Amino acid sequence: MTVVIVGAGIVGCGLADELTQRGWTDVTVLEQGPLFTTGGSSSHAPGLVFQTNPSRTMAALARYTVEKLTELDCFDAVGSLEVATTPERLAELHRRHGFATSWGIEAEILGPEACRELYPLLGDVLGGLHVPGDGLARAVAAGEAQARRAVERGARFLPHQRVVAIEQSDGRVTGVRTDDTTYPADVVISCAGFWGPAVGRLAGVPVPLLPMAHQYVRTAPVDAELPATILRHQDRDLYFRSHDDRLGIGSYLHRPMPVDLGDLSEGAQPSMLPFTAEDFAESWTAAGELLPVLAGSEVGEGFNGVFSFTADGFPLLGESREVRGFWTAEAVWVTHSAGVAKAVAEWLVDGRPGIDLHECDLNRFDVSQLSPAYVRERSIRSFVEVYDIIHPLDPPSVRDLRVSPFHTRQAELGAVFGEGAGWERPLWYAANAGLPRDDVERDAWSARNWSPIAAGEARATREGVALYDMTPLTRLEVTGPVSFLQGLTSSNVDRPVGTVVYTLLLDEAGGVRSDVTVARLAEDRFQVGVNGPLDLDWLLRRKPGGVSVRDVTGGTCGVGLWGPHARDLIAPLADIDVSHGAFGYFKARRGHLGTVPVTMLRLSYVGELGWEIYTTAELGLKLWDTLWAAGEPYGIVAGGRAAFNSLRLEKGYRAWGTDMTAEDDPYEAGLGFAVRLDGEDFTGRAALLDRTEPQRRLTCLLLDNEGCVPMGREPVYADGKPVGYVTSAAYGHTIGAPIAYAWLPAAVALPGTSLQIGYFDRRLRATVAEEPLFDPKHERIRR
């Protein structure tokens, strides 16, 4: 395999090292600048490595980076200290301590005096988070060290090679052309950093990142001994490290500074823009307030360094579907560089990365999220919020991008909207404020971006009938022989027309890439409900001739109509028999509701009688109005995502990407019922044949009602020791207590086991419970 890597920064060098280590030695690295101080972000990066992250994946990438750079003698484990000067930040540091514990990173919360013992220059602080394994990476040295190892195995590094074209034939890359040479290639990997969009344009592939300038200064000599520990003052968007007798200060406090690649010079350091002192004035004042010793110093030198930002803050990794063989490893900071290099090398050589990368996959965005305007606004927001306290349910910027046909009616009902994948999604409705409900006290954090109205909507669903907007659920139309889906899914989907099957998409190692529903609408036509663009990508890459896979989400819409009165509402409208005998669970029928042609699937994600009902987008408003009018005698309500999540957890229904990923197999995730090992072959089957009894399980926990509801990613403790972490959680309004699902060792995941969940500076009492908690015999959905 002939590989050309574009860019010899720390990521490109690391990738060459990881590939050659795995036997791919025909590797050429092209760098437009010199080696190894290339002039890109790696050349000026301050090198601070903080491993703690809300994302388990990003924390794992950082941990490997620390391990590898330590091995290369290019990392100084001086430890980190994040300090709090406000009560809100101190609470956030406790939450971050929980992340560290969940992901196996050694960390501790320190009081004010202990903070000053570790960092004597500090002024007044309320406390801090200390991670002794964090430290400083020497980025240029690390790049060169990895490059030299790659060269010893056969790789070559060529400086001053500006790429002017990505050669292609029949949808595949064939080589890379520079000003004077063409380099043949089976695989081209763009590791060009903030130049990534320019390289992507040469290949015809969007690389949705925004170059942004970020200020960094070195003070004049400071008349004090500077601690080696790296320091972060997130209340004021600052970080600090020592440079002998000078202090380095990085700031995100200044105004956003997007960079146009066309404005960059071609000098030795094009990524180091002139320092704008006026933008640093507030940062300097804030730095002096935290570190009073700076009152006797001044800014010695500074620059505005260019880094890459993305719409969601994650890297851009993987292969383009449109141009096969064109890969990206972009928007990667030094913190995650070696981890990314390892994961991408595994992906290339072994066919899958060793850790789940769905958050980072290049193909994760819908086409509506690739516009320059969207990327710019969301990336600027990523910069502004880089040190902010972010609640899991905080709404992002760029709103009303994708709205369902029901949006007008939802707004009339006082919908409070959240957002997911660009879709406006009702969280709850003000019109339901008067619904009967059992009010529950919640702490300020778990009550944020939540409303007690959700309790009324959940109760109305259990006792009456409710309408949920299912339009954002990605729907694919697959036409062709059933053998295509049969070979990719874990269940038997070769069932009679009118059957719906819940099944899994597995990778070759048996990991759960997604869970999907397959409705057979004709012998050769299927409606497949999936989890997003990555599932579309998975099917499109594997479809043979004679098979069509088409995303029909935008041209269609759907509702979930659920509750004990769902059939009473539907029956007078339908021109088909909707009795249980004629239209059973996991069946599909086409017909009309009033004047609206619909496809109805007898499914329920909330554990109640009902249907998912789909029609074309132009008929959506008519469908809503038809169902609403017919439901008024039954007290129909519209339900939002808050109620929906509560109801689905009461039934133990999993959410892919949250509860399980490709790192988990079906048996561990409690989805063994969706696997057919005794039938035809399918992707992942061989790997599952060798599986023994699971050593870990996704486990249901019932919490004592202490007024707190976890939000996910909190550590779980047994006998005072961390043993796992929470995935999903919600208050179960029918159960009358908070519910959490967590990954735990099998030996701990036994009903009745007493556990604790770390929640900020508290430990919440929890007990392992049999699942599902609600209607364990599934009688309500099958009547």
N, C-alpha and C positions, 0 to 999 in steps of 0.2 A: 504494500500500500504506500503510495507516494503522497506525502503530506507537505503542504506549504502553509506556514503560519505567518500571518501578517501582523507584525509588531513584536519587538523584543523587549517590552517592559516586563515586569515581574510575572505577569500572567502568561505571556508568550514563552518566556524562559522556563517557567514551571511546567507548562504543558509539554514542551519539548522534552524535558527531563522525564516526566511521567510516561509519555508515549514510548520513548526509547527504552525505558526501564521495562516496559511490557512487550518489547520485541519489535515495535514499529520504529525502525532506525533510519528509514529513508525520509528524513525530515529536514526541510529547509525553512529557516526563519528569515524573513525579509524585514528589514528595518529602514525606514526613511531617514532616520538620523544616525548618529554614531552609536557604537556599542560601548558601554551599556548604560551610560547616562544619555538616554535617548532624546530627552527633551519632552517626554510625555509626563503623565501624572506620577509615575513611579519615581521619576528623577527628583521631584520636590516634595513627595509625600512625607509628612512628619513621622510616619511609621508607628503611630500609637495603635495598639491592638487591644481592644476591649471585647472579650469573648461573649459576654452575656447579651442575649437577644431574645425578644419574644418568640422568634421563629426557631424551632428546634433545628431546622436545616441550616440556617445561617450560623447558629452556635456551633454546629458540628463542623462546618467549613472553617470557622475560626479556630476551633480546637486543633484540627489537623494542621493548619498553618503554623500554629505555635509549635506543635510537635516537630514538624519538618524543619522549620527555620532554626529551631534549637539544635537539631541534629547537624545542621549546616554551620553552626556557630555564627548565625546571623540574627540572633534574637537575644535580647536581654530581659529576663523575667524580673523586672523591677517592681512589679505589682501595680495595681491601679486603685485609686480612691475616687469615688463619686460622692460629692458632698451635697447636703441639703441646707438651704437657708430659709425654707418655708415649710410649714407643716405638710402641705400638699406634696412637696418633693420628698420629704422624709417617708411619707406613705408610699410614694412611687418607688423609692429605693427598697422598701420592704417587698413590694411586688416584684421588683427586679431580682431581689434575693431569691424569691420563689422560682423565677425562671431559671436562675443559675442552678438551684437545687434540683429542679425537674430535669435539667439536661446534664447533670453530673459534674458541674463546675464548682470547685471549691470557692466559697465566698462566706463573708460574715458581715453583719451589721455592727458598726462601731458607734459608740456615743461620742459627744463633742470632745472630751478629753483624749480619748483614744485616737480620734482623728488628728488632733494636734500633736500627739506623740509620734504618729506616723508621718505627719507633714507639719513641722513646727511653724511654718510661715503663715498658717491659716489665721484668719480673723474669726469672727463669730460664725459658728455653724451649729446646726441642730443634730447632726449625725452624718454618717456616711456608709457607703458600701465598699468593702475592701475585697478585691479579688487578687490573691497573691500570684496567680499564674499569668496574669496579663503583663504586658510590657511593651518593649520597643523593637520593631523590626527594622533592620537596615536593608531597605528595599533594593537599592542598586547592588549592594554586595550579594544579597540573596538571589537576585536575578542572574548575576554573573556566575555565582557558584552553581546554580542549577544548569545554566547554559554550558558550563565547562563539563559537567557530568554528561550532558546530552551529546556534546561533541565527542567525548571519549567513546561513545557508543555508535557514532556514525553521523550524527546530525551536523548541519553546517549553519552558521549564522553569517548573514551578509548585510553589512551596513550600507547606508546611502542608496537604498533601492526603493524608490518611490513607486508604488503600485498605481498603474494607470488603467488597468482593465482586468476583469475576471473573465477568463475565456470559458465559453460554454458550448455544449452541443447536446441536442435532444433533451434539454432540461437538466443537464448535469454539468458540473464544473469540469473543465479539462486542463486548466492551468491558470497561471497568474502572469500578467505582462507588466514589466516595469518599463522605464524609459528606453532601455536598450536591450532587454532580454525577456524571453518567455520561459517560464518555469512550468513544465508539465505537472499536473496534480490530479489525483483521484479525490483528495479531500483538501479543501481550503478552509482555514479557521481564522476568523477575524478576531484578533486580540489587540485591536488598535486603540482601545480606550476611547477617549472622547472623539477620536477620529472615526469611530465605528460607523456613524451614519454615512460618512463619505465613502467608506469601503463598501457598505451595504448598497449604496446607489450604483456602484460599479457592477454589482451582481444583480441589481434589480430587486433587492430584498430590503424591506423596511427594517431599520434598527432603531427602535423608538426610545432614544435617550436624548437628554439635553445637556450640553456642556455648560457648566456654571462655574463662576469664579468664587473662590473662598479665600478669605484673608488669613495670612499667617505672618507673624512678626517675631523678631528676636529683639529682646530688650538690650539696652546698654548694660555693661557689667553691673551685677547686683551685689551690694555690700552685705552678703549673707551666704551661708552655705546652702546651696539649693538641693532639696531632696531628690533622689533618683526616681521616686514613685511618680507615675503619671497621674495627673489630676484632671477631674472633669467637674465643671460648675455649670450644670445644665439649666439651672434657674436663670442664668444669664447667657446661655448658648456659647460657653467658652470651654476650652481645654488647655492644659499646660504640660510642658515637659522641659527638662533642663538641657542646656547646651553648655557644659562646663560652668562658667560663671555668668552665663546669660540664661534668660528664661524664654522659651518659645511659647507663643500664645496663638492659638487658632480660634477663629470666631465664625459663628453662624448668626451673629446678632445683627449684622449689617443688612442692608437692602439686598434683595435677590439681584444677581448680575448674570443673566444669560449671556452666553458667548456665541457669536457667529463665527464659524470656522473660517470663513472668508476673510475675517479681520485679523487672524493670527499671522504673526510674522514667520519667516522661514529661518530664523536665527537658531542659535544653539539651544535656547530654552523657550520655545514658542508657548509653552504652557504656563510660563511665569510672567504674568502681565504686570504693568506698572502699579505700584502701590497707591491707593487712593486714601490718603491720611484722613480726610474728612469722614470717610465711612467707618473708620476705626475709632473715632473719638469716644463714642458711647462705650465701646468695648474696653477701651483703656481705663475709663472711669470705673466700670464694673470690675475689671481685674484688680484695680487698686483697692476697691472696697473689700474684696475677698482676701487679698494679700497685701496688707498695709506696707510691707517692705518696699513695694513698688513706688511708694511716694518719693523715694530718693532716686528713682531711675527714670528712664524715658525710653521711647521706642528707638531702637538702634537702626534696624532695617526691616523692611517688610515687602511683601509681594502679594498679588492676587493670583492664586494658583487655580488652574482649571481642573475640575473633576467632572465625573459623569453622574447624572441623576436620572432616574426613571419615574414613570407615573406612579408606581406603587412601592418604590424604594428597593426593589429586588434586582439582581443581575439579569442579563439576557443570555441564556445558555441554550445550546442545542442546534439542530439542523433545520434549515429552511425546507419547507415542503415543496415550494415552487422551484427551487434550484437545488437539486439533490447534490450532496457533497459539500455544500456551503454551510459552514458552522460558525457560530458566534460564541465567544466568551467575553462579553462586554459588560460595562458598568460594574466592574469588579474592583473593589478597593483592596489595598494591601492586606487588610485584616483577613480577607477571605481568599486570598490569591492562591495559595498552595492547595487549599481544600477544593477550590473550583478546578484547578488544573488536574487534580487527582480524579475528581468526579467526571469531568469531561473525557479524560483519557479512558476511564473505565467504560464510559458510554460508547466511545468509538470502538474500543478493542473488544469488549465483552458484550456489547449490545444493550447494556443497561448500566446506569450509575449505581454505585454501592449504597447511596442514600437517595431518598425521595427528593426530586427536584421540581415538582410541579409548580411551586411558587416562583421558580426562576426560569421556567421553560420559555424560550423565545416565542413559541406559538400559543401562549396562554391568552392573548388578547383577541377580542372580537375585532373585525375590520373597522367597526365604528370607533374603536379606541386607538387607532393608528394615525389619525390625522395629526399633522404638525401642531395645530392649535390645541388639541386635547393633550398631546404629549407635553407641550410647553407649559400649559397651565397646571397640569397635575404634577409635573416635575418641579416646578417652582414651589408648589405646595409641599412637596417632599423635602425641599431645601429648608423652607420656613419651619417645618415641623420636626426637623431632624432630632432636636433635643426636647421637644414638647412632650407633655404627659398625654398620651393618646389612649382614649377609651376604646375598647374593641368595637363599640357601636357608634363611634363618632362618624358623622357623615363626611364624605370627601368633597372636594371641589368638583366643578364641571357637572352640573345637574341638568335634568330634563333632556338628557341625550337620547335615551330610549324609553318610551312610554307605551303602555299597553292601550288598546282601544277603550279600556274602561277608565282611563285616567280622569276624564271629566266627571264621571259619576263618583269616583273615589274622592275627588276633591270636594264635591258637593256634600259628601258625608264627613268631611273634616279629616281626611286621611293625613296622618303624619308619615312622611315618606322617608325611608332609608334608601340605600343604593347598593346594587351588586352587579358587577360586570357591565356597568353603564345603565342598568335598568332602574327605574324608579319603582320601589317596592313598598307598599303600605305596611307600616309597623303596627299601627292601631288606628281606630277611627274615633274622632271626638263625638260623633253621633251616638256612639255606644256608651257614653259616660253614665247613662242612667240604668244600664243593664244590672240585674241582680248579680252580686258577686260577694265572695268572702274576701274582704280586704286583708292584706298581709303587710306587715311592717318590713321594710327593706332598708339596708344601710345605704348611704348616699351613693356609693360607687355602683352597686348593683341596681340601684334605682335610676341611674343616669341613662338617658335615652331609652327609658322604659316607662310604661304607664300602668297603673292599676286597672285601667280599662281592659287590658289584655285578659285579666281574670274573668271579666264579664263575657268577653268574646269566646274564651275557652269553655265557659259554662254553657253558653248558648249553643255551641257546637255539640256538646255532650247531650244537651237536653232538648234541642230544637233542630235548627238547620242553619248553616252558615255558608257563605260564598267566599272563596279564596281565589285570588288572582294567581294562576299558574303559568301565565304567559312567559315569564322569564326562564322557565324550564326549557333548556335547549332541546329542540325536536329535529330529528333527522329523518328524511325519507330515504329508505334504502330499497332499491328495486334490483331484482336479479335472483338467481338461484339461492335457495335457503342455505345451501352448503357454505356460502360466504360467512354468514353470521354464526352458523353452527360451528365453524372452525375457530371462531374468535371468542365465543362465549362459553361459560362454564356449565350452563344448564342446557337442557334439550329445548331448543327453539323451533325444531321441526315438528310443530304441533298443528292441529287443524286451523284453518282460517277462522278468525274470530277468537283466538286465544291470545292472552297476554302472559309473558313470562318475565319474572324478576331474575336477573342473571348478572354475572360479573365479567368484566374484561380483565384478564390476568396477563402479566408479562411472562416471559419464558421461565423465570424463576418462581412463578406461582404467586407473585405479589399482586395485590388488588390495585389495578390501575383505575378502576371505576366500577360503580354499580349502575346498571341500566335496566330499563324495561323495554321489552320487544313485543309489540303488538302486530300480529299477522293479519293484515287487512285484505290480502289476496294471496294467491299462491306465490307470487313473486314480488309482493309489495309489503313493506313493513314500516311502521312508525316506531322509531327508537328514541326513547326519552333518555338523555344523557346529562352529564354534569358540566358541559361547556366545550370551548374550542379544542381542548386537548383530546377529547374523545373523537371529535370530527377529524382531527389530524391523524389519530391512530387508525381510524377506519379508512381514510383516504389513502394513506401510505400502503395499505395492505389489500386494497380492492383489486381484483383481477379485471380483465376485459369482460364486458357483458354485465358488469355491476355498476350501478349509479348510486352515489351517496351525496345527498343534498341537504344543506341546512335550510329548513323551512320555517324557522322560528319567527323571523321578522314578518312573514306573510300570513302568519296564523296567530291565534290567541287561544287561551284556555282558562277555564275555571275549575276549581274543585268545589263540588257541591256535596256537603257532608253533614250528617246528623240523623237522628232517629226519624225525622220527617222528610228526609230526602226523597224517598220513593213516593210519598204522598204528594209532594210537590211536582215531581217529574211525570208521574203516570198520566195525568190529564193532558199534558203537553205533547207526549211522545206518540209517534205513529208506529212504534214497536213495543213489544211486550217487555216491560222492565221488571217483571216479577223475578224472584230469586231463582225459580225453576227454569225460566226462559233466559235469564240474563244473570248468570252466576258470577261469583267472585273470580277475578283475573280473566274476564271475558271482554271482548270488544265488539261493538255493533255500530253500524252506520244507520242514520235515520234523520228525523227532523224533530226539533222541539219548537212547536208552533210553526213559524215560517222559516226557521233557521236550519239549514242542513248541518249536521254535527257528526263527529266521531266521538263515541262514548266509550271510555275504558272503566271497567268496574274495579277501581283501585282506591285505596285510602291510605294516605300518609299520616292520618290523625287517629286512626283506629275506630272510625265510625262508618256506618252504612253510607254509601254514596258513590259518586262517579267523578272522574276527570272528564271534562267535556271540552272538545276542541272544534273550532270552526275557522274560517278565513278571517283575516284582519278586518276587512270591510264590513263583515257581519257581526263583529264583536259587540258593538254597542247594542245592537238589536238582541243578541243573545243575553247580555246582562239585563236589559230591560224586561225581556220576556220572563226570565227566571225570577227577577225581583218582584214583578207584579204577581206572579203565581205564588210566590213565597210569603206575601204579606199576611195571608190568613194564618200562617204558621210562625209569624214573628221572625222572619228571616233577617239575618244580620250579615254584614260584611266583616270578615275576620282578617287580622293582619299577621305579620311574621312572628310577633312576640307570642301570640296565642298558638300559632302553628308549631313553633319550636317546643313549647311546653307540652303540647299534645303528642308530638312525635316521640319525645323522650319518655313520656309515660308508657308508650307502646314499645319502646326499645328500638325504634327504627334508626339506623345509622345514617350519618351524613359523610359522604366521601370527601376526602381532603381535610376533614376535621377529626373524625373518629378513626378513619383508617386511610392508609396510603399504600403505595407500592412496596413499602418496607414491611407490610403486614400480610400474612396469608389468610385465606378465608376462615380457617378453623380457629386461628387466634382471634379473629374479629367476630366470631359467633355467626358466621355466614356459611358454615359447612353445608347447610340445607340447599344452597344454590350451586352445589358442585356435583356433577355426574361423572364419577370415575369409571363406571362400568359400561359406558357407551362409546361413541366415536371420539377420536382424538380431537383435542382443542389446545390452543395456546396455553401453556402453563400446566397441562395435565401431567406430563412426565415428572415435573418437579414435585407435584403434590403426591405422587405415588409413594415417594420415599419419606413423606412427613411422618414423624412420630407424634406422640402426645404433646400438644402445645406446652411450652414452658412459660408462656405469658398469655394473658387473656384480656380482651376488652370487657370490662366488668361494670355492672350497675351498682351504684352506691346511693343509699338513701340517707340524707343528712338530717340531723336534728334541726328543728326549726329555731335557729338562733338569729333570725333577721338578716342573714347574709346568704347570698347566692353566688357561687363561683362563676367566673366568666370563661374558664378554660385555661389550660397550661399551668395550673397551680400544682405544687408537689403534693403527693400523698405519702403519709407516714404510717408505718406499723411499728409499734413498740418504740416510738421515737426516732426511727430511722427512715430516711426517704426510700421508697420502694417503687414509685411510679408517678404518673402525672395525669391530670384531668384533661379530657378532650372536649366534651360538650357538657353543658349544665344549664338548668333552668328550674324555675319553681314549678312544681307539678300542682296545678290548681285543683285537679280532681283528687289527687293523692293527698294534698294538704301538707306538702313538705318539699324542700329542694331535692332535686335529682341531679346526679352527676354520673358520667361515664368516665372510666379511667383505665389506662393500661397498667396492669399489675402482674407480678409473678403468679403463676398458676397456684402455687402453694398458699398464697395469700387470698386469692380470688374465690374464697369459699363462703357461701351464704352464712351470715351471722358473725363474720369476722369484724371486729371493731377496728376502725382506722381513724385517722385524722387527715384533714386537708389544710394545707398551709394557705392562709388567706391574709395577705398583708402581714401584720404582726400577731395574728391570731392562729389558733388551730381549731378548726371546726370538726365536730364529732360526726362520724359517718359509719354506716354499717353496710357490708356487702349484702345485696338483696337478690332474690330470685327475679328473673325477668321473663316476660314484661310485667311491670308493676300494675298495669291496667288491663282488664279483660284478658287474662292469660289463656283462656280457651278460644279466643278470637270469635266469640259468638256474635258480637255486635256488628261486625263487618260482613258476616255471612248469613244475614237473615233476609 
